[in-house]
Amino acid sequence: MTEIEDLVVGEDGRARCGWGAAPDLYLHYHDTEWGRPELDDQRLFEKLCLEGFQAGLSWLTILRKRPAFRAAFADFHIETVAGFDDADVARLLDDAGIVRHRGKIEATITNARAALEVQGDEGSMRDLMWRFRPEAPRRVRSLGEVPVTTGESDALSKELKRRGFRFVGPTTMYALMQAMGMVNDHLVGCWLHAEVGELQDGVTRTGAG
């Protein structure tokens, strides 16, 4: 396994978190998506599901398959996925474009149904999930300082499990919190650290739910 440098300066002269410097798919994801606040329920549901599919695999594998996942799961439209049945499970298990793991496929359908209940109870997935945003902003200077889980990710995991969600363990939930912009784990030396921090500061608890 190749060791990843904490920061890498690209051909554009910008320093980036080492994991997001290459290949191009990672660079684009790092620069345009990761850490930026997500408030749309459909996209939050997609992120939650894809983080679950990622368990045991590399995130690059999931990114490469994301277009196929979106096609297979109706662009992660929550109500549509909640209506999937056994025939859909069989169809998905036969789809070589996605990760063909029965447990994860069935969990995605279960999670869509749970998400509908959350929307009914709380108004939106966003309103529930953003309650677990940490109080203090993060300032990490090296990859070694990035945690695997936190008290907030553990609490979010427990709440989602209580509501019937699956494949939502504390480690998976911390990765989701990073991806959806609930925490800022762009390293302090990364060109995006300050920009993402400002975007996250703009999402107040009242505004997020």
N, C-alpha and C positions, 0 to 999 in steps of 0.2 A: 504494500500500500504506500503510495507516494504521500509524503508529508506536505500539508498545505501551509504556505506562508501566511502570516497574519494579514499583511497588506501587500498588494502587488500594484505597481504603477504600470498602467496600460500605454498603448501606443498614442493615446490621446493626452497623455501626461497626467491623467487622473489616478489617484490612489484609491484602490478598492479593497474591500474585504477579500482575502485570498480565495475563498471558495467561489466567489462571484466573478473571478477574472476570466475564466475559461471553462468550458467551450462557449461559443457565442450564445447558445441558448441560456446558459447560466448567467452570462453577462447581461443579457437583455432582461431576464427575470430580476436579477439583482438591482439593475438600474431603474427599472420602470414599475416594479410591482412590490417586491419584498419590503415589508416594513411600512408601506404606505397605508394609512387607515382605510379599512373597508367597512362600509356601513350598509351595504345592500344585502338583503337576506338571501337572495339566490346565489350570489357570489360567496357569501359566508358559508352557505350550505355546501357549495362546491368545494371550498377550501377544507372544510371539516371532513368531507368524504374522501378527498384525495389524500389528506394527511393519514387517514385510516388505511387507505390502500397502500401507502408508502411503507407501512410497518414491515420491517425486514428487508426492504429494498432501498435503492438509492433514490433521492429526490429527482435526479436527472432522468431516471427511468420513467418516473411519473410525468415529468414535464414533456418528455418526448411522446408519451401516450395521451397527453391531455386532450388534443383534438378528438381522438377516438373515444375517450371517456365522455366528452361532451356530446358527441353524436349518439353514443350508446345510451346515455342517461338523459336524453331530451334536454340538453344544456343545463342539467341539474335544476329544472323547474320543479319546485318542491311538490306541488299538488300532483303533477304528472307522475313523478317517481313514486309517490305514496300509493298510487293506483296500480303499480306494477304487480303482476301475478306470477304464478308458476311458469307460465309460458315465457314471460319476460326473463325470468331467471335462467331458463334453458337457453334462450336466445343469447343472453350475456355470457353464459358459460361456453358458448360456441364462438364468441367474438375474439379472434386472435389479436385484435388491436388494443385490448385492455388487459388488466391483470385478472386472469380467470380463477379467482379464489371464491368458492361458494360462500364461505362465511362472510367475506367482505362485501360481496354482492348483496347478500341477504341483509347485512347490516345497513347498507345504504338505503334500502327500501324501508327497513325498520326506522332508520333515522329520519327519513322524510316524513313518516307518519308522526314521529315524536316532534318533529319541527312544526308540523301543523298544529299540534296541541300547544306547543310553546307560543305560537303566534296567536292562538285563541286565548291563552291565559295571560300573556305578557304584552301582546301587541305586535311583537316582532322577535326574531332571533337576536337581532342587534341589541334590543333593549335588555335581554337577559345576559348575553355574553359580555357586553362592555361593562357590566357591573364588576367584573373581576379584573379590571384594569388596575395595575399597581399604582399606589399613591405617588411614589417618587420616580422621576425619569431615570433611565439607565444611562451609564457612561462606561462602556466596556472598551478597554484599550488593547486587548489581545484575545485570541480565540479561546485561550485557556480560561478566561474569565466568564465565558458564556455558560450559563447553567444548563443543565439537562431538564430539571424541573424546578418549580418554585412553589411557595405556599399558595400563590394565586392559581397556578396551573393545577395543583392538587385539588383545590376547592372547586374550580370549574369542572374538572373531571368528575368529582363526586356529585355535583349538581346535575350534570348531564346524564350520568348513569342513573341517578334517582328518577329522572324523567324518561328513562327507557332507551337512551342512546347507547350504541355499542361501538367498540374500537375507539374509545375516547379516554385512554389512560393518561396519566399526568404528563408523561414525556411527549405523547402525541399532542396533547393540549398546549404544551409550551411551544412546540413547533408551530401550532396554529396561531398562538398569540404573537409570535414573531412575524408570521406571514401576513396576518390581518392588521398589523400595525398597532397592536395593543402594547407592545414593548419595542424599544429601539435598540436592536443589537447590531446595527451598523457600527463598526469600530470607530472610535473617536477620530482616527486618522483618515477614515474613508470620506470621500468627497460628498457622500450623501448623508452623513451623520447629522449635520446641522439642519439640512433641508427636511429630512424625515422627522427630526425632532420638532421642528416648527409645525409641520402638518399634524403631528400627534398632539401638540399643545393646543391646536385649534379644535380638537375634539374634546369638549368638556363632558363631564359626566351627564349633565342635563341634556346636552345636544346628542349624546350617543344613546341615551335611553334612561 
